[in-house]
Amino acid sequence: MPGHVKALTISGGTMFLYVPYKILVVMGTIKKKSNTATWLLPVISIGLSYLGRLSAGNALNKERKIYTKKFEQAPWSPPAWVFGPAWTINNIFMVNAIKRLLERDIPDKKKLLLLQGVIWTIFFSFNYVYFKKKSPVLATIWTMTDNVVALASFIIAMKNDKKLAYNYIPLLLWTTFASTLSGYQAAYNKDPLLKTKPILGN
């Protein structure tokens, strides 16, 4: 994890973990002088991201090869390395959402915690269906379900705690974008697991 470790140091322009922390400070969900929050959220998020990657059972280079070589990608697809930092940032906000949920007694607390369970189940199983089983169709279902759950969580949270709701915005935006990528893959590639042919393309 050398790249992730370097990201913890605010130098050389590697600020992708510091920026979400500053956003959380502006949102008022963590205290500006909280050294624990400064480091604990990124560390937990990196750990969760690493655990999520383990479900694929493949080395990082092999995962990237599957992403770039195995499937036809959408023309607007980002480089494979973008996904690691993106999900680490998403996880920072999700961990903070759990923290805020557990600290507050709001009417829809149980419902939001249940939705959090769905979000994390999708996160921890996605690499398995995509990289291990190489199923673009299941990856699309997983991604779009994540998007719907993120939207539902945002709407419900807005009725209870706006600062809590803001934590769902990064995941909502990312899964909206990712749904276009996975949808393209499902349409233009055969699915080795489900034995389906491409709907579009050759």
Backbone as JSON, one array per atom type, in Angstrom:
{
  "sequence": "MPGHVKALTISGGTMFLYVPYKILVVMGTIKKKSNTATWLLPVISIGLSYLGRLSAGNALNKERKIYTKKFEQAPWSPPAWVFGPAWTINNIFMVNAIKRLLERDIPDKKKLLLLQGVIWTIFFSFNYVYFKKKSPVLATIWTMTDNVVALASFIIAMKNDKKLAYNYIPLLLWTTFASTLSGYQAAYNKDPLLKTKPILGN",
  "N": [[0.82, -1.21, 0.0], [1.95, 1.35, -0.68], [1.25, 3.67, -2.11], [-1.09, 4.53, -0.86], [-0.19, 5.05, 1.69], [1.54, 7.19, 1.26], [-0.34, 9.05, 0.65], [-1.25, 9.94, 3.04], [0.44, 11.89, 3.88], [0.67, 15.33, 3.65], [1.94, 16.42, 1.14], [3.81, 17.14, -1.85], [1.56, 17.46, -3.43], [-0.22, 15.43, -2.86], [-3.11, 15.26, -1.71], [-5.5, 13.95, -1.37], [-6.7, 12.74, 0.81], [-6.69, 14.66, 2.73], [-8.34, 16.69, 1.81], [-11.12, 15.7, 1.92], [-11.27, 15.61, 4.72], [-11.07, 18.33, 5.42], [-13.42, 19.21, 4.24], [-15.29, 17.93, 5.85], [-14.82, 19.27, 8.2], [-15.67, 21.86, 7.53], [-18.34, 21.28, 7.09], [-19.03, 20.88, 9.66], [-19.17, 18.49, 10.97], [-17.06, 17.24, 12.2], [-14.64, 18.23, 14.67], [-12.44, 20.99, 14.26], [-9.95, 20.96, 15.56], [-9.53, 18.36, 16.17], [-7.36, 15.95, 16.49], [-7.54, 13.2, 16.49], [-9.74, 12.65, 14.81], [-8.67, 13.63, 12.48], [-6.76, 11.76, 11.66], [-7.84, 9.21, 12.21], [-10.23, 8.7, 10.7], [-9.25, 8.64, 7.93], [-7.44, 6.46, 8.21], [-9.08, 4.28, 9.02], [-10.71, 4.21, 6.77], [-8.91, 3.6, 4.69], [-8.14, 1.07, 5.55], [-10.61, -0.3, 5.34], [-11.0, -0.08, 2.59], [-8.89, -1.62, 1.68], [-9.61, -4.15, 2.71], [-11.92, -4.56, 1.26], [-10.84, -4.92, -1.25], [-9.62, -7.37, -0.98], [-11.57, -9.28, -1.39], [-11.6, -9.96, -4.02], [-9.45, -11.57, -4.42], [-7.22, -11.31, -5.99], [-4.08, -10.01, -7.19], [-3.18, -6.51, -7.21], [-2.18, -5.57, -9.7], [-3.18, -7.51, -11.4], [-5.9, -7.08, -11.14], [-6.14, -4.56, -12.31], [-5.42, -5.24, -14.89], [-7.54, -6.84, -15.67], [-9.51, -4.9, -15.66], [-8.65, -3.11, -17.68], [-8.02, -4.68, -19.92], [-9.62, -7.03, -20.18], [-12.38, -6.32, -20.43], [-14.37, -4.35, -22.68], [-14.15, -0.92, -22.44], [-15.98, 2.04, -21.43], [-15.77, 5.03, -23.38], [-15.35, 7.25, -21.77], [-14.2, 6.31, -19.5], [-12.22, 6.45, -16.52], [-8.65, 6.22, -15.67], [-7.5, 3.08, -14.28], [-6.29, 3.39, -11.77], [-7.64, 5.41, -10.5], [-9.83, 4.53, -9.11], [-9.19, 3.44, -6.57], [-8.34, 5.69, -4.81], [-10.76, 7.12, -5.06], [-12.71, 5.45, -3.87], [-11.66, 5.29, -1.33], [-12.03, 7.89, -0.43], [-14.84, 8.02, -0.57], [-15.39, 6.16, 1.44], [-14.39, 7.44, 3.69], [-16.32, 9.42, 4.14], [-18.55, 7.76, 4.5], [-17.87, 6.29, 6.81], [-17.78, 8.41, 8.57], [-20.46, 9.09, 8.49], [-21.63, 6.86, 9.73], [-20.54, 7.18, 12.28], [-21.75, 9.62, 13.04], [-24.41, 8.85, 12.97], [-24.52, 6.94, 15.04], [-24.02, 8.54, 17.21], [-26.22, 10.14, 17.51], [-29.73, 10.5, 18.23], [-32.11, 9.94, 16.14], [-35.24, 9.97, 14.31], [-35.26, 8.15, 12.06], [-33.13, 6.45, 12.47], [-32.6, 3.61, 12.7], [-33.4, 2.74, 10.18], [-31.6, 4.07, 8.51], [-29.21, 2.96, 9.41], [-29.61, 0.34, 8.6], [-29.6, 0.69, 5.83], [-26.97, 1.51, 5.59], [-25.76, -0.91, 6.13], [-26.43, -2.31, 3.81], [-25.02, -0.8, 1.91], [-22.34, -1.29, 2.68], [-22.23, -4.04, 2.39], [-22.49, -4.32, -0.37], [-20.16, -2.99, -1.11], [-18.09, -4.63, -0.04], [-18.47, -6.97, -1.44], [-18.32, -6.4, -4.12], [-15.85, -6.49, -5.6], [-15.52, -9.2, -5.71], [-17.59, -10.17, -7.43], [-16.99, -8.77, -9.71], [-14.12, -8.72, -10.34], [-13.28, -11.31, -9.54], [-15.3, -13.13, -10.42], [-15.76, -12.0, -12.83], [-18.03, -10.69, -13.93], [-19.75, -8.48, -15.74], [-22.45, -7.84, -15.8], [-23.52, -8.45, -13.23], [-21.89, -6.69, -11.84], [-22.9, -4.28, -12.73], [-25.51, -4.38, -11.69], [-24.9, -4.41, -8.94], [-23.6, -1.88, -8.73], [-25.58, -0.03, -9.55], [-27.54, -0.58, -7.68], [-26.22, 0.24, -5.38], [-26.14, 2.95, -5.94], [-28.88, 3.63, -5.86], [-29.43, 3.03, -3.17], [-27.72, 4.84, -1.91], [-28.93, 7.23, -2.73], [-31.47, 6.95, -1.54], [-30.68, 6.94, 1.14], [-29.62, 9.5, 1.38], [-31.92, 11.09, 0.94], [-33.59, 10.31, 3.07], [-31.94, 10.96, 5.25], [-31.79, 13.74, 4.95], [-34.2, 14.58, 5.94], [-33.87, 14.26, 8.6], [-31.28, 15.02, 9.55], [-29.31, 17.31, 8.25], [-26.53, 17.66, 8.06], [-25.65, 15.08, 8.37], [-26.74, 13.99, 6.06], [-25.2, 15.18, 4.06], [-22.93, 13.63, 3.97], [-23.48, 11.53, 2.31], [-23.37, 12.44, -0.25], [-20.85, 12.32, -1.8], [-20.69, 9.49, -2.34], [-23.1, 9.12, -3.69], [-22.75, 10.73, -5.98], [-20.48, 9.51, -7.11], [-21.32, 6.82, -7.57], [-23.35, 7.3, -9.36], [-21.93, 8.19, -11.59], [-20.28, 5.91, -11.9], [-22.19, 4.03, -12.53], [-22.8, 4.57, -15.16], [-20.48, 3.7, -16.37], [-20.37, 0.94, -15.7], [-22.77, 0.12, -16.81], [-22.27, 0.5, -19.52], [-20.24, -1.4, -19.89], [-21.69, -3.77, -19.36], [-23.4, -3.75, -21.49], [-21.77, -3.89, -23.75], [-20.12, -6.08, -23.53], [-19.58, -9.63, -23.28], [-20.81, -11.83, -20.74], [-19.01, -13.86, -18.78], [-19.78, -15.33, -16.53], [-22.63, -15.37, -16.34], [-23.18, -16.15, -18.85], [-24.1, -14.51, -20.91], [-24.6, -12.64, -23.93], [-23.15, -9.72, -25.58], [-25.26, -6.86, -25.62], [-25.04, -4.68, -27.23], [-22.73, -3.67, -29.77], [-20.14, -5.95, -31.01]],
  "CA": [[0.0, 0.0, 0.0], [2.79, 2.53, -0.62], [0.54, 4.85, -2.62], [-2.03, 4.98, 0.15], [0.57, 5.6, 2.81], [2.01, 8.51, 0.84], [-1.47, 9.97, 0.62], [-1.46, 10.46, 4.39], [1.31, 13.03, 4.08], [0.21, 16.43, 2.83], [3.11, 16.92, 0.43], [3.88, 16.73, -3.25], [0.24, 17.53, -4.04], [-1.05, 14.27, -2.53], [-4.01, 15.79, -0.68], [-6.84, 13.39, -1.56], [-7.3, 12.41, 2.1], [-6.8, 15.88, 3.52], [-9.47, 17.48, 1.3], [-12.37, 15.32, 2.56], [-11.24, 16.0, 6.13], [-11.39, 19.76, 5.49], [-14.84, 19.34, 3.92], [-16.03, 17.53, 7.05], [-14.68, 20.37, 9.16], [-16.57, 22.94, 7.07], [-19.69, 20.79, 7.33], [-19.26, 20.91, 11.1], [-19.41, 17.14, 11.49], [-15.95, 16.93, 13.1], [-14.04, 19.43, 15.18], [-11.23, 21.39, 13.54], [-8.73, 20.64, 16.3], [-9.57, 16.95, 16.57], [-6.27, 15.17, 15.86], [-8.02, 11.83, 16.31], [-10.57, 12.61, 13.6], [-7.82, 13.91, 11.34], [-6.06, 10.55, 11.21], [-8.6, 7.97, 12.38], [-11.11, 8.48, 9.57], [-8.51, 8.12, 6.78], [-6.84, 5.14, 8.49], [-10.16, 3.31, 8.96], [-11.18, 4.14, 5.38], [-7.9, 2.87, 3.94], [-8.26, -0.32, 5.97], [-11.82, -0.86, 4.75], [-10.76, -0.19, 1.15], [-8.0, -2.77, 1.48], [-10.39, -5.35, 2.96], [-12.81, -4.72, 0.12], [-10.04, -5.42, -2.37], [-9.26, -8.76, -0.73], [-12.63, -10.18, -1.83], [-11.31, -10.39, -5.39], [-8.45, -12.63, -4.35], [-6.22, -11.08, -7.03], [-3.13, -8.93, -6.98], [-3.64, -5.24, -7.77], [-1.85, -5.5, -11.12], [-4.1, -8.39, -12.13], [-7.19, -6.39, -11.15], [-6.07, -3.5, -13.32], [-5.38, -5.88, -16.21], [-8.92, -7.22, -15.96], [-10.26, -3.67, -15.95], [-8.22, -2.45, -18.91], [-7.86, -5.6, -21.05], [-10.66, -8.05, -20.29], [-13.64, -5.76, -20.88], [-14.38, -3.09, -23.44], [-14.49, 0.14, -21.51], [-16.62, 3.24, -21.95], [-14.77, 6.03, -23.8], [-15.13, 8.23, -20.69], [-13.68, 5.62, -18.31], [-10.97, 6.98, -15.97], [-7.62, 5.2, -15.47], [-7.84, 2.14, -13.21], [-5.77, 3.82, -10.47], [-8.53, 6.42, -9.91], [-10.86, 3.91, -8.29], [-8.72, 3.29, -5.2], [-8.54, 6.93, -4.06], [-12.18, 7.51, -5.05], [-13.43, 4.68, -2.86], [-11.15, 5.67, -0.01], [-12.72, 9.14, -0.08], [-16.23, 7.65, -0.28], [-15.43, 5.47, 2.72], [-14.2, 8.44, 4.75], [-17.63, 10.03, 4.41], [-19.46, 6.74, 5.02], [-17.49, 6.04, 8.2], [-18.22, 9.58, 9.34], [-21.91, 9.0, 8.58], [-21.92, 5.89, 10.78], [-20.18, 7.84, 13.54], [-22.78, 10.61, 13.36], [-25.65, 8.11, 13.24], [-24.43, 6.3, 16.36], [-23.96, 9.58, 18.24], [-27.46, 10.9, 17.56], [-30.99, 9.76, 18.28], [-33.01, 10.52, 15.15], [-36.37, 9.07, 14.03], [-34.98, 7.11, 11.06], [-31.79, 5.93, 12.74], [-32.52, 2.19, 12.37], [-33.53, 2.62, 8.73], [-30.35, 4.52, 7.91], [-28.19, 1.96, 9.74], [-29.87, -0.8, 7.72], [-29.1, 1.08, 4.51], [-25.51, 1.45, 5.69], [-25.41, -2.32, 6.01], [-26.52, -2.66, 2.39], [-23.9, -0.12, 1.24], [-21.07, -1.98, 2.97], [-22.31, -5.38, 1.79], [-22.18, -4.13, -1.78], [-18.75, -2.61, -1.22], [-17.2, -5.75, 0.25], [-18.69, -8.08, -2.38], [-18.21, -5.97, -5.52], [-14.64, -7.02, -6.23], [-15.69, -10.64, -5.94], [-18.41, -10.42, -8.62], [-16.42, -8.13, -10.9], [-12.77, -9.18, -10.64], [-13.15, -12.76, -9.36], [-16.24, -13.82, -11.3], [-15.69, -11.3, -14.13], [-19.4, -10.52, -14.41], [-20.13, -7.07, -15.9], [-23.88, -7.68, -15.52], [-23.66, -8.35, -11.78], [-21.23, -5.44, -11.42], [-23.84, -3.2, -13.01], [-26.58, -4.48, -10.69], [-24.3, -3.98, -7.67], [-23.33, -0.44, -8.76], [-26.84, 0.72, -9.6], [-28.19, -0.75, -6.37], [-25.49, 1.14, -4.49], [-26.59, 4.3, -6.27], [-30.25, 3.79, -5.34], [-29.36, 3.03, -1.71], [-27.12, 6.13, -1.54], [-29.96, 8.25, -2.93], [-32.48, 6.77, -0.49], [-30.06, 7.36, 2.41], [-29.52, 10.96, 1.34], [-33.27, 11.66, 1.09], [-34.04, 10.05, 4.44], [-31.09, 11.73, 6.16], [-32.13, 15.16, 4.83], [-35.37, 14.84, 6.78], [-33.48, 14.09, 10.0], [-30.03, 15.69, 9.91], [-28.71, 17.73, 6.98], [-25.09, 17.41, 8.09], [-25.52, 13.65, 8.12], [-27.08, 13.76, 4.65], [-24.11, 15.62, 3.18], [-21.94, 12.56, 3.88], [-23.86, 10.59, 1.26], [-23.22, 13.07, -1.56], [-19.75, 11.74, -2.6], [-21.05, 8.15, -2.81], [-24.17, 9.29, -4.65], [-22.17, 11.25, -7.22], [-19.57, 8.52, -7.69], [-22.06, 5.67, -8.09], [-24.07, 7.76, -10.56], [-20.93, 8.13, -12.66], [-19.85, 4.52, -12.07], [-23.28, 3.28, -13.16], [-22.67, 4.72, -16.61], [-19.35, 2.86, -16.79], [-20.74, -0.47, -15.6], [-23.82, -0.11, -17.78], [-21.61, 0.38, -20.82], [-19.57, -2.7, -19.91], [-22.69, -4.82, -19.44], [-24.02, -3.71, -22.82], [-20.8, -4.12, -24.83], [-19.26, -7.23, -23.25], [-20.22, -10.87, -22.86], [-20.67, -12.11, -19.32], [-18.55, -15.25, -18.63], [-20.47, -16.01, -15.43], [-24.04, -15.55, -16.67], [-23.24, -16.67, -20.22], [-24.88, -13.61, -21.75], [-23.88, -11.99, -25.03], [-23.29, -8.25, -25.58], [-26.5, -6.31, -26.2], [-24.56, -3.76, -28.25], [-21.38, -4.0, -30.25], [-19.99, -7.26, -31.65]],
  "C": [[0.85, 1.26, 0.0], [2.09, 3.79, -1.09], [-0.41, 5.42, -1.6], [-1.32, 5.6, 1.34], [1.06, 7.0, 2.48], [0.89, 9.53, 0.89], [-1.75, 10.56, 1.99], [-0.57, 11.66, 4.68], [0.9, 14.13, 3.12], [1.42, 17.07, 2.16], [3.08, 16.43, -0.98], [2.54, 16.72, -3.93], [-0.67, 16.36, -3.72], [-1.98, 14.63, -1.38], [-5.38, 15.12, -0.73], [-7.48, 12.94, -0.26], [-7.5, 13.65, 2.95], [-8.02, 16.69, 3.1], [-10.79, 17.03, 1.91], [-12.43, 15.67, 4.04], [-11.63, 17.47, 6.29], [-12.87, 20.0, 5.18], [-15.69, 18.99, 5.14], [-15.95, 18.6, 8.13], [-15.63, 21.51, 8.81], [-18.03, 22.55, 7.32], [-20.05, 20.83, 8.81], [-19.51, 19.54, 11.71], [-18.25, 16.63, 12.34], [-15.31, 18.25, 13.52], [-12.71, 19.71, 14.49], [-9.97, 20.94, 14.24], [-8.68, 19.18, 16.77], [-8.5, 16.16, 15.83], [-6.7, 13.73, 15.6], [-8.82, 11.71, 15.03], [-9.73, 12.81, 12.36], [-7.21, 12.64, 10.78], [-6.91, 9.29, 11.26], [-9.51, 7.68, 11.19], [-10.37, 7.98, 8.33], [-7.95, 6.72, 7.0], [-7.9, 4.05, 8.41], [-10.61, 3.11, 7.51], [-10.21, 3.38, 4.5], [-7.98, 1.38, 4.27], [-9.47, -1.0, 5.36], [-11.65, -1.05, 3.24], [-9.88, -1.39, 0.84], [-8.76, -4.08, 1.68], [-11.34, -5.64, 1.81], [-12.09, -5.3, -1.08], [-9.71, -6.9, -2.22], [-10.31, -9.74, -1.25], [-12.4, -10.68, -3.25], [-10.32, -11.53, -5.41], [-7.36, -12.49, -5.4], [-5.26, -9.98, -6.61], [-3.63, -7.67, -7.68], [-3.37, -5.15, -9.26], [-2.79, -6.36, -11.95], [-5.48, -7.75, -12.21], [-7.2, -5.33, -12.24], [-6.06, -4.09, -14.72], [-6.78, -6.3, -16.63], [-9.72, -6.0, -16.39], [-9.92, -3.13, -17.33], [-8.19, -3.37, -20.13], [-9.06, -6.53, -21.25], [-11.94, -7.51, -20.9], [-13.44, -4.52, -21.74], [-14.91, -2.0, -22.53], [-15.21, 1.29, -22.21], [-15.55, 4.26, -22.33], [-14.43, 7.04, -22.71], [-14.59, 7.58, -19.41], [-12.37, 6.25, -17.83], [-9.92, 5.88, -15.9], [-7.96, 4.33, -14.26], [-7.41, 2.63, -11.83], [-6.69, 4.81, -9.76], [-9.48, 5.79, -8.89], [-10.45, 3.74, -6.84], [-8.91, 4.54, -4.36], [-10.01, 7.35, -3.98], [-12.95, 6.76, -3.98], [-12.92, 4.96, -1.45], [-11.84, 6.94, 0.47], [-14.18, 8.85, 0.26], [-16.34, 7.02, 1.11], [-15.2, 6.4, 3.9], [-15.54, 9.04, 5.14], [-18.62, 9.01, 4.97], [-19.15, 6.39, 6.47], [-17.93, 7.2, 9.08], [-19.74, 9.58, 9.51], [-22.32, 8.02, 9.67], [-21.66, 6.49, 12.15], [-21.29, 8.81, 13.97], [-24.12, 9.93, 13.69], [-25.65, 7.53, 14.65], [-24.46, 7.31, 17.5], [-25.29, 10.29, 18.45], [-28.68, 10.0, 17.57], [-31.98, 10.46, 17.36], [-34.09, 9.51, 14.79], [-36.05, 7.91, 13.1], [-33.61, 6.47, 11.24], [-31.65, 4.46, 12.31], [-32.57, 1.97, 10.87], [-32.23, 3.0, 8.04], [-29.21, 3.54, 8.21], [-28.36, 0.71, 8.88], [-29.35, -0.52, 6.31], [-27.58, 1.11, 4.47], [-25.02, 0.02, 5.53], [-25.43, -2.78, 4.56], [-25.34, -2.06, 1.62], [-22.6, -0.88, 1.44], [-21.07, -3.4, 2.43], [-21.97, -5.32, 0.31], [-20.69, -3.84, -1.96], [-17.84, -3.82, -1.06], [-17.36, -6.92, -0.73], [-18.47, -7.7, -3.84], [-16.99, -6.56, -6.23], [-14.75, -8.5, -6.54], [-16.47, -10.88, -7.24], [-17.77, -9.85, -9.88], [-15.07, -8.73, -11.27], [-12.62, -10.71, -10.54], [-14.02, -13.52, -10.35], [-16.33, -13.19, -12.69], [-17.07, -11.13, -14.76], [-19.76, -9.04, -14.53], [-21.6, -6.82, -15.6], [-24.11, -7.54, -14.02], [-23.02, -7.08, -11.25], [-22.15, -4.25, -11.64], [-24.98, -3.19, -11.99], [-26.09, -3.99, -9.34], [-24.16, -2.45, -7.64], [-24.61, 0.38, -8.75], [-27.64, 0.58, -8.3], [-27.54, 0.16, -5.34], [-25.93, 2.58, -4.7], [-27.97, 4.59, -5.7], [-30.24, 3.87, -3.82], [-28.75, 4.34, -1.2], [-28.13, 7.25, -1.67], [-31.02, 8.17, -1.84], [-31.95, 7.24, 0.86], [-29.98, 8.87, 2.48], [-30.88, 11.6, 1.6], [-33.77, 11.49, 2.52], [-33.25, 10.9, 5.44], [-31.43, 13.22, 6.12], [-33.31, 15.53, 5.71], [-35.02, 14.83, 8.27], [-32.31, 14.96, 10.41], [-29.3, 16.05, 8.62], [-27.21, 17.46, 6.94], [-24.78, 15.94, 7.88], [-25.74, 13.37, 6.64], [-25.94, 14.12, 3.71], [-23.04, 14.54, 3.0], [-22.24, 11.57, 2.75], [-23.65, 11.16, -0.15], [-22.07, 12.49, -2.37], [-20.1, 10.36, -3.16], [-22.13, 8.24, -3.88], [-23.64, 9.75, -6.01], [-21.3, 10.2, -7.9], [-20.33, 7.34, -8.28], [-22.94, 6.04, -9.28], [-23.15, 7.69, -11.77], [-20.54, 6.69, -12.96], [-20.93, 3.67, -12.73], [-23.23, 3.41, -14.67], [-21.54, 3.84, -17.15], [-19.73, 1.38, -16.79], [-21.85, -0.82, -16.58], [-23.27, -0.3, -19.18], [-20.94, -0.99, -20.94], [-20.57, -3.84, -20.07], [-23.29, -4.9, -20.84], [-23.07, -4.15, -23.93], [-19.91, -5.34, -24.62], [-20.1, -8.47, -22.94], [-19.94, -11.08, -21.37], [-20.28, -13.58, -19.14], [-19.3, -16.02, -17.56], [-21.91, -16.35, -15.8], [-24.27, -16.06, -18.09], [-24.12, -15.8, -21.13], [-23.99, -12.96, -22.81], [-24.05, -10.47, -24.95], [-24.61, -7.82, -26.23], [-26.14, -5.4, -27.37], [-23.16, -4.18, -28.69], [-21.36, -5.38, -30.87], [-20.32, -8.39, -30.67]]
}
